[in-house]
Structure formats: structure tokens, C-alpha cells
């Protein structure tokens, strides 16, 4: 190789390494200077519901940690698909964050086709919150435990009805899970929301349902219904006397919870991902925030990005298998 060519190769290598170094410096400066503008915090549900309220509460606390002005954008529709599709199309610059629900991995099975990919379209950051369901029954039903309820249903196949807040909702899947886990025969009655179903539970048109904790607590604590168990792996602080389904039914792996995870569009810089994820994990030590959410029937849950992905995969396998077995779509 001639001296001239050798110099050209060396010059090219120096320029390339210089560009890589300059890019790394620019990215580091970008992370250090973040945020420089308001951050959109996308919530996939209408304003006013418990998911919205808890998301706003967590977003405000995260904003303080990051020094960011969080702007909530409610993008409801198609069981969160509208919001998921929107976030997937945004830039991964940290100025769009998403309170992603468990349905992010369920909707492809429920709806057949969605305009995003649950893993490839998003950057995981941290878990945000989880909420158990409460198995509550009509006051007049002659049972006081889950085992008594199972025995009653088995003795009277197709006589009793369980309400849900809609086809494909997590409490619908919890109901189907319950039916299959214990080999039961009963009617599954779908409503447009948890509260209409709860009203028919009070009236006796349906005899039981898995209700969101925040919706069940007023009924159970005022003795308008009988609470039998919660669907989380541990008891919840707002109803500490209620056993878990595993405790109540003598099983090991019954779990059905609604959760939200914090994600961003795919392709986020690793340094920025680490900064936002770290700020979320810092919130995990905020006892005041935890207490405020607990009053809503919500558990504050923060984690590494890897835990988000693991939870997505776990619930994707569990719920899509069930969805296909009962042929929802």
C-alpha cells in the first residue's frame, strides 16, 4: 500500500472515531440536559377513572424527580389500541411517555390485527402500578368462602351468573380463568363497564363478579356484598381480612391483576432509558405516594425495564392462551 493510501485510510479511521466520539458526547449532553420541554404522558383511558387518576398521580411525582412538566394526554379507544398505536409512531426522545396497560399484549389476540408490535414498538422503562380484583358475591348467596361458592356452583350447573365489565376485559378473563380452573358451568354476563355490572350484582341479576378493588371496596366494607377473595398473590392493604384466591381455594398460581407499565417509543437512547427508569425506581421509596395510591385500591410498583418485559411475556402467554381456548375473536 502506498504512503498516500495509508494516510487516507488512517485519516478515514480518525474521522470515523471522531464522529463516534462526537455522537456519544452529543447523546450524553442530551441526557444531561433532559428535559428541555414538556413531556407528554399518554394515558389510554378517559379522564376521571381510577387508571387516569393513578397515572396522573404517578406522572406528577415522576415529573418532580425529572424536573419535567408532565402534560397528560388521554387517548382512549379500542381497548387502549388507539393510544398504543399513537405512542409507537412518536420519536424516542423522552418527550412521549406511555402508561401502557396489560392489554398492550392482549389486544393482538383479541383484535386480530393491531398497528404496533408489543415488544418491537416500545422501550420498556418501569412498572407503574397494579390493582387486584375482588371476588364479591350477592349478599343473599348462601356462601361465605370461595370453597363454599365453588361447591354451590358445582351442585347447580348453569344456574348462576358471573358479571364482567366487557368482553376481553381483565375481569372477564379472570372470570373465565376461575371457571376453567375449577371446572365450573355458569353464565358469563357482559356489561359496558364495572359499575353497571355491580348494580346488577346488588340487584341479584348476577350472583358474583371479579370487581376492580376500588369499585368493590365501598360495597364490601358497607356489607352490601360479600367479599370472598382477592386475585393478587398477596393480600391488599385496603381489605386486609380478605384472603388471596390461592389461600381461599387451596391453589398455587391463581393471579389476575390489572397493571400499567411505563414505556416509551422504540429506539430510546440507553442513557435516557436508564435515567427515566432510575427516577421511577426512586419513586418506589416514596411512602406518601404509595399511601395515596393505596387509598384508590392501587399498589405502586416500580422496576427495571427487564421486569416490564418479563411481565408482558408472562401475561401474554397466560391470557392469549385463554383467549384462544374460549374463542373470543
FENHUPE-V955490 format. One line per field, one symbol per residue. ss: DSSP state (A for helix, B for strand, O for the rest). phi: phi as a letter, one per 30 degrees, with the letter a starting at -180 (. if undefined). burial: I if it has 9 or more other ideal C-beta (glycine too) atoms within 8 Angstrom, else O. A space follows every 10 residues. Layout:
ss = ???
phi = ???
burial = ???
This chain:
ss = OOAAAAAAAA AAAAAAAAAA AAAAAAAAAA AAAOOOOOBB BBBOOOOOOA AAAAAAAAAA AAAAAAOOOB BBBBOOOAAA AAAAAAAAOO OOOOOBBBBB BOAAAAAAAA AOOOOOOOOO OBBBBBBBBB BBBBBBBBOO OOOOOAAAAA AAAAAOOOOO BBBBOOOOOA AAAAAAAAAA AOOOOOBBBB OOOAAAAAAA AAAOOOOBBB BBAAAAAAAA AOOOBBBBBB OOOOOOAAAO OOOBAAAAAO OOOOOOBBBB BBBBBOOOOA AAAAAAAAAA AAAOOOAAAA AAAAOOOOBB OOOOAAAAAA AAAAAAAAAA AAAAAAOOO
phi = .deddddddd dddddddddd dddddddddd ddddccaecd cdcdbddjdd dddddddddd ddedddiccd cdbdbdkhhi deddddddcd ddcicbcbdd dedecdeedd cibbcacecd dbcdbadcab bdccdbbeed ddbbaddddd dddddbeidc bcdbckdidd dddddddedd dcicbadccc bcjddedddd dddjdbcaac ceedddeddd dcidbcdcac cddbdcddbd ddddddddci ccbdbbbcbb bdbbedjdee ddeddddddd ddddcddddd dddedciccd bbadeddedd dedddddddd ddeddchdc
burial = OOOOOIOOIO OOOOOOOOOO OOOOOOIIOI IOOIIOOIII IIIIIOOOOI IIIIIIIIII IIIOIIOIOI OIOIIOOOOI IIIIIIIIOI OIOIIIIIII IIIIIIIIII IOOIOIOIOO IIIIIIIIII IIIIIIIIOO IOIOOIIIII OIIIOOOOOI IIIIIIOIII IIIIIIIIII OIOIOIOIIO IOOIOIIIOI IIOIOIIIII IIIIIIIOII OOOOIIIIII IIOOIIOIIO OIIIIIOIIO OOOIIIIIII IIIIIIOIIO IIIOIIIOII IIIIOIOOII OIIIOIIIII IIIOIOIIIO IIIOIIOOII OIIOOOOOO
